């Protein structure tokens, strides 16, 4: 998969619609990649999320407009999609380090944020273990929650902590962490499971839209049924690319994910087959230091299919 081309096309689309109400679904549909994997790849390769990119670009443009025109702060807030001049001023101050009033009256400096130009260079000879494995459909049972793309990195670990706090006898032991977002080609503003907008009052419309479902799960045991408060879900049969992750869990997952997007995908013959991502965790009790153990073992499973000649999907 040519990620430099995917990201380049995505940036071109965002720049062409910079003042519009666009979401991760709009951009992912344009580059023909699932929203989950587009957002993940963009964040890993660029160092910030799509929402952060759009917010920074718009704040840079707003700063330029503030010092080169007579437009009022209220008009700027409306133009850049904020609910009020106050919410716009707070976002402006966070980005530029000065309020709009200080910039206009005191000629305080503003910051710039140029359009992204991504260059991915591949160096041969890297070592990355993986296997391609066909798996039949399997059913899991777990506790589910929706997460917005931009806060998932912080919120999902808190979800695990919350679930395993308190009483010890939990109906799900946490063999899997499963991300699911099957929507493609959806425009922003839609309602439904994944379409609700995230809005903190200081984020303009169109930024932060989109949710995906996440499960802390185990394999389904038909003899035990589905415990109260849990859901059952069948993961379809796929060909999976399976990546071993060895070492302290947080670092090993992050390093492996980064290599998948920066090294494996650009050089492989495969593309994403669907918006599933499964993380499989070994039993924590087997390791003296638990998930922080240098020998702790986990896997990342990604559904894949052979890439079409001349395609990017």
Backbone torsions as a table, in degrees:
resi	resn	phi	psi	omega
1	UNK	NA	127.8	-176.1
2	UNK	-85.2	86.2	-174.0
3	UNK	-68.9	-29.6	176.3
4	UNK	-61.9	-38.1	177.9
5	UNK	-70.4	-42.3	178.8
6	UNK	-59.4	-49.6	-178.5
7	UNK	-66.8	-39.8	178.3
8	UNK	-61.4	-43.9	178.0
9	UNK	-65.6	-37.9	179.3
10	UNK	-64.1	-44.3	179.6
11	UNK	-64.2	-40.9	177.6
12	UNK	-60.0	-42.5	178.5
13	UNK	-64.5	-45.4	-179.2
14	UNK	-62.8	-41.1	179.4
15	UNK	-65.9	-34.4	178.7
16	UNK	-74.4	-15.4	-179.4
17	UNK	-127.6	31.0	-169.5
18	UNK	-61.1	-28.4	-178.0
19	UNK	-100.1	9.0	-177.5
20	UNK	-101.5	166.7	-179.0
21	UNK	-85.1	82.5	-177.5
22	UNK	-111.1	153.0	-178.6
23	UNK	-126.2	176.4	177.0
24	UNK	-60.2	-30.6	179.0
25	UNK	-67.8	-39.3	178.6
26	UNK	-61.9	-47.8	-176.5
27	UNK	-70.2	-43.0	179.1
28	UNK	-61.5	-38.9	177.9
29	UNK	-64.6	-37.0	-179.0
30	UNK	-65.6	-37.7	-178.2
31	UNK	-97.0	3.5	174.3
32	UNK	60.9	44.4	175.4
33	UNK	-129.2	146.7	179.7
34	UNK	-59.4	143.9	-179.1
35	UNK	-55.0	-40.8	-178.3
36	UNK	-61.4	-50.1	-176.0
37	UNK	-75.2	-30.3	174.5
38	UNK	-63.0	-49.0	-178.4
39	UNK	-62.0	-42.1	-178.9
40	UNK	-65.2	-47.1	-179.9
41	UNK	-64.9	-41.7	179.4
42	UNK	-61.0	-47.1	-177.5
43	UNK	-64.4	-43.3	-177.8
44	UNK	-67.5	-41.1	-175.5
45	UNK	-82.5	-30.9	-174.7
46	UNK	-97.8	-19.0	178.4
47	UNK	89.4	-1.9	175.3
48	UNK	-154.8	162.7	-176.0
49	UNK	-79.1	167.4	176.5
50	UNK	-59.4	-40.6	179.0
51	UNK	-62.2	-43.4	178.1
52	UNK	-63.0	-39.7	178.3
53	UNK	-61.0	-49.3	-179.8
54	UNK	-62.6	-42.7	-179.3
55	UNK	-62.7	-44.1	-179.6
56	UNK	-66.1	-41.0	179.0
57	UNK	-64.1	-42.6	-178.4
58	UNK	-68.5	-37.9	178.3
59	UNK	-67.1	-37.3	176.5
60	UNK	-63.7	-43.9	178.4
61	UNK	-65.2	-38.8	179.0
62	UNK	-64.0	-39.4	178.0
63	UNK	-63.0	-43.9	178.0
64	UNK	-61.4	-41.9	-178.4
65	UNK	-68.4	-34.6	-179.7
66	UNK	-62.2	-39.9	-175.3
67	UNK	-90.7	-9.7	-177.0
68	UNK	-113.0	1.8	-179.2
69	UNK	-143.3	173.3	178.7
70	UNK	-97.6	15.7	-177.4
71	UNK	-62.8	141.8	-179.2
72	UNK	-80.2	162.4	178.1
73	UNK	-63.7	-37.8	177.7
74	UNK	-62.2	-43.2	178.3
75	UNK	-65.6	-39.0	177.4
76	UNK	-62.6	-43.2	179.5
77	UNK	-59.0	-45.6	179.7
78	UNK	-65.8	-42.4	-177.3
79	UNK	-63.2	-37.5	-176.6
80	UNK	-96.4	13.8	167.0
81	UNK	85.0	19.1	-179.7
82	UNK	-93.2	153.9	-176.4
83	UNK	-70.0	-30.7	-174.8
84	UNK	-155.4	161.4	174.8
85	UNK	-59.5	-32.5	-178.9
86	UNK	-66.6	-46.5	-179.9
87	UNK	-65.7	-37.6	176.7
88	UNK	-63.7	-43.5	-178.3
89	UNK	-63.4	-37.8	178.1
90	UNK	-65.0	-45.0	178.8
91	UNK	-65.3	-40.5	178.7
92	UNK	-60.5	-44.8	-178.3
93	UNK	-66.0	-38.3	178.6
94	UNK	-63.1	-38.1	-176.9
95	UNK	-80.4	-49.2	-172.7
96	UNK	-90.3	-18.0	-178.1
97	UNK	84.3	1.3	179.1
98	UNK	-143.9	153.2	176.2
99	UNK	-74.2	159.5	175.0
100	UNK	-56.9	-36.6	-179.7
101	UNK	-63.8	-42.2	179.8
102	UNK	-66.4	-36.5	179.6
103	UNK	-66.5	-42.5	-176.2
104	UNK	-77.1	-44.6	-173.9
105	UNK	-85.6	-37.0	-174.0
106	UNK	-106.0	3.1	-179.9
107	UNK	55.0	39.6	176.2
108	UNK	-65.7	151.2	-176.7
109	UNK	-70.1	148.1	174.1
110	UNK	-115.7	165.3	-179.4
111	UNK	-104.3	154.4	175.3
112	UNK	-112.0	159.2	177.9
113	UNK	-147.4	100.0	-172.6
114	UNK	-75.0	155.3	174.7
115	UNK	-56.3	142.8	-175.2
116	UNK	-71.0	136.1	170.9
117	UNK	-127.7	109.6	-174.7
118	UNK	-102.2	131.2	175.6
119	UNK	-123.0	120.3	177.8
120	UNK	-106.7	118.0	178.0
121	UNK	-109.1	131.5	-178.9
122	UNK	-103.5	131.4	174.8
123	UNK	-109.9	129.5	-175.7
124	UNK	-70.5	164.1	172.7
125	UNK	87.4	5.9	177.8
126	UNK	-71.0	153.7	179.9
127	UNK	-111.8	122.9	177.4
128	UNK	-146.0	115.1	-179.3
129	UNK	-76.4	137.8	172.4
130	UNK	-162.2	165.6	173.0
131	UNK	-142.0	152.3	175.5
132	UNK	-103.1	124.1	-171.9
133	UNK	-137.4	127.9	175.0
134	UNK	-85.8	126.2	-179.9
135	UNK	-121.4	136.0	172.3
136	UNK	-67.7	165.0	176.1
137	UNK	-60.0	147.3	178.1
138	UNK	-141.7	152.1	-176.4
139	UNK	-109.2	135.9	177.7
140	UNK	-119.5	160.5	173.2
141	UNK	-128.0	135.4	-176.1
142	UNK	-166.1	-180.0	173.8
143	UNK	-99.3	134.0	-171.3
144	UNK	-118.9	149.8	175.0
145	UNK	-153.3	150.8	175.0
146	UNK	-92.3	143.8	177.2
147	UNK	-133.8	142.7	171.4
148	UNK	-77.7	147.7	-176.3
149	UNK	-56.4	-43.0	-170.8
150	UNK	-78.3	-16.9	178.0
151	UNK	-111.9	4.7	-174.0
152	UNK	-64.5	-36.7	-176.0
153	UNK	-61.1	-34.3	177.8
154	UNK	-90.4	-34.2	-172.2
155	UNK	-77.5	-34.7	-176.7
156	UNK	-65.1	-45.6	175.0
157	UNK	-58.3	-35.6	177.1
158	UNK	-67.1	-33.4	175.9
159	UNK	-62.2	-44.2	176.8
160	UNK	-62.6	-45.6	179.8
161	UNK	-61.0	-44.2	179.8
162	UNK	-62.5	-43.4	-176.9
163	UNK	-65.9	-41.3	-175.1
164	UNK	-91.2	2.9	174.1
165	UNK	-80.2	162.3	177.9
166	UNK	80.8	-139.3	-175.7
167	UNK	-58.7	147.8	-173.4
168	UNK	-84.0	-33.0	-175.3
169	UNK	-80.4	91.1	-179.4
170	UNK	-97.3	143.6	-179.3
171	UNK	-68.9	-20.7	179.8
172	UNK	-124.9	129.7	-177.0
173	UNK	-88.2	-17.4	177.0
174	UNK	91.0	45.8	175.4
175	UNK	-69.3	-31.7	-176.9
176	UNK	-127.8	150.0	161.5
177	UNK	-118.5	118.9	-170.6
178	UNK	-121.9	123.5	175.1
179	UNK	-100.0	135.0	-179.3
180	UNK	-138.2	123.6	168.6
181	UNK	-148.3	102.9	-173.5
182	UNK	-98.1	0.0	-178.8
183	UNK	-77.6	138.4	174.1
184	UNK	-138.3	147.3	174.2
185	UNK	70.1	17.1	-179.4
186	UNK	-88.3	142.0	177.5
187	UNK	-88.5	157.5	-177.2
188	UNK	-66.5	156.5	176.1
189	UNK	90.5	-1.7	179.5
190	UNK	-75.5	150.9	175.1
191	UNK	-92.9	173.8	178.6
192	UNK	121.5	-173.5	-171.8
193	UNK	-56.3	-44.5	-174.5
194	UNK	-107.2	0.8	-169.2
195	UNK	-101.5	-0.7	-175.7
196	UNK	-67.2	142.8	-179.7
197	UNK	-83.8	143.2	173.0
198	UNK	-101.7	125.0	-173.2
199	UNK	-145.9	117.1	-177.0
200	UNK	-100.5	8.6	-179.7
201	UNK	88.8	-18.7	178.6
202	UNK	-118.2	10.1	178.5
203	UNK	-115.6	126.3	-178.2
204	UNK	-67.7	159.7	178.3
205	UNK	-56.4	143.8	178.0
206	UNK	91.4	-12.1	179.5
207	UNK	-105.5	128.2	178.2
208	UNK	90.1	6.4	-179.6
209	UNK	-76.0	145.1	175.5
210	UNK	111.7	133.8	177.5
211	UNK	-132.4	158.7	172.6
212	UNK	-131.1	163.1	-179.0
213	UNK	-97.6	142.3	-179.4
214	UNK	-132.2	136.7	-180.0
215	UNK	-123.6	134.0	161.1
216	UNK	-91.1	116.4	-163.8
217	UNK	-141.8	162.1	170.9
218	UNK	-128.4	167.6	170.2
219	UNK	-64.4	140.8	-178.1
220	UNK	-72.5	131.2	175.8
221	UNK	-108.7	107.2	-175.7
222	UNK	-61.1	-27.3	-179.8
223	UNK	-72.9	-23.7	-179.2
224	UNK	-94.9	-19.4	-178.3
225	UNK	72.9	-167.2	180.0
226	UNK	-103.4	114.2	-178.8
227	UNK	-61.8	156.8	177.3
228	UNK	-59.6	135.8	-179.9
229	UNK	86.1	-0.8	-179.5
230	UNK	-112.1	166.5	176.7
231	UNK	-127.1	152.8	173.0
232	UNK	-104.6	144.8	-179.7
233	UNK	-149.2	136.4	177.4
234	UNK	-100.0	124.6	175.9
235	UNK	-90.3	123.1	-175.2
236	UNK	-63.4	163.5	174.3
237	UNK	-67.4	133.4	178.4
238	UNK	-145.0	165.2	159.5
239	UNK	-89.1	127.8	-174.6
240	UNK	-115.1	139.5	164.3
241	UNK	-90.1	121.0	-174.2
242	UNK	-112.0	122.8	-175.8
243	UNK	-116.1	115.5	176.3
244	UNK	-67.9	144.0	176.7
245	UNK	-127.6	113.6	-178.0
246	UNK	-117.8	133.0	-179.3
247	UNK	121.4	-177.2	178.5
248	UNK	-50.1	130.7	-164.1
249	UNK	-57.0	-51.4	-174.7
250	UNK	-59.3	-47.9	-178.1
251	UNK	-68.3	-41.9	-176.4
252	UNK	-66.6	-39.5	177.3
253	UNK	-64.7	-45.2	-178.2
254	UNK	-64.0	-44.5	-179.0
255	UNK	-65.3	-40.6	-179.8
256	UNK	-67.7	-42.4	177.7
257	UNK	-59.4	-42.2	-179.3
258	UNK	-63.8	-41.4	179.5
259	UNK	-67.9	-34.7	178.8
260	UNK	-58.0	-46.0	-175.6
261	UNK	-82.0	-33.5	-175.1
262	UNK	-91.6	-24.0	-174.2
263	UNK	-123.0	-50.1	-173.0
264	UNK	-73.4	-51.9	-177.0
265	UNK	-59.8	-47.2	-179.1
266	UNK	-61.6	-26.1	-176.1
267	UNK	-101.0	-6.4	-173.8
268	UNK	-91.6	173.1	175.9
269	UNK	-98.8	12.6	-172.2
270	UNK	-112.9	160.0	174.1
271	UNK	-135.6	167.2	178.9
272	UNK	-68.7	139.4	-179.7
273	UNK	-100.2	-23.5	-178.1
274	UNK	-169.3	167.5	-176.0
275	UNK	-85.4	45.6	172.8
276	UNK	-109.9	146.7	168.4
277	UNK	-144.3	125.2	-176.9
278	UNK	-115.9	129.6	169.8
279	UNK	-108.9	125.9	179.9
280	UNK	-108.2	128.1	-175.7
281	UNK	-113.4	133.9	175.0
282	UNK	-70.5	166.1	-178.9
283	UNK	-66.4	125.1	-175.4
284	UNK	-62.9	-35.3	-175.2
285	UNK	-65.9	-13.6	-179.5
286	UNK	-76.9	-10.9	-173.0
287	UNK	-120.3	132.9	-177.4
288	UNK	-55.6	-36.9	-177.7
289	UNK	-107.0	18.8	177.9
290	UNK	61.8	-139.2	-178.5
291	UNK	-72.0	-9.0	175.6
292	UNK	-91.2	0.2	-177.3
293	UNK	-67.6	138.8	-179.8
294	UNK	-65.5	-12.6	178.5
295	UNK	-110.5	9.0	-179.0
296	UNK	-60.4	144.0	-174.2
297	UNK	-122.0	134.5	174.2
298	UNK	-145.6	171.7	177.7
299	UNK	-138.7	150.4	170.8
300	UNK	-111.7	125.9	178.6
301	UNK	-111.0	127.5	178.3
302	UNK	-125.5	125.3	177.1
303	UNK	-71.8	129.3	-174.7
304	UNK	-133.7	164.4	171.5
305	UNK	-144.9	160.4	-179.9
306	UNK	-64.1	136.5	-179.5
307	UNK	-71.3	137.7	177.4
308	UNK	-71.0	143.7	178.5
309	UNK	-55.3	125.8	178.6
310	UNK	79.2	3.5	-178.1
311	UNK	-99.9	173.4	178.5
312	UNK	-119.9	-2.1	-175.6
313	UNK	-93.8	NA	NA
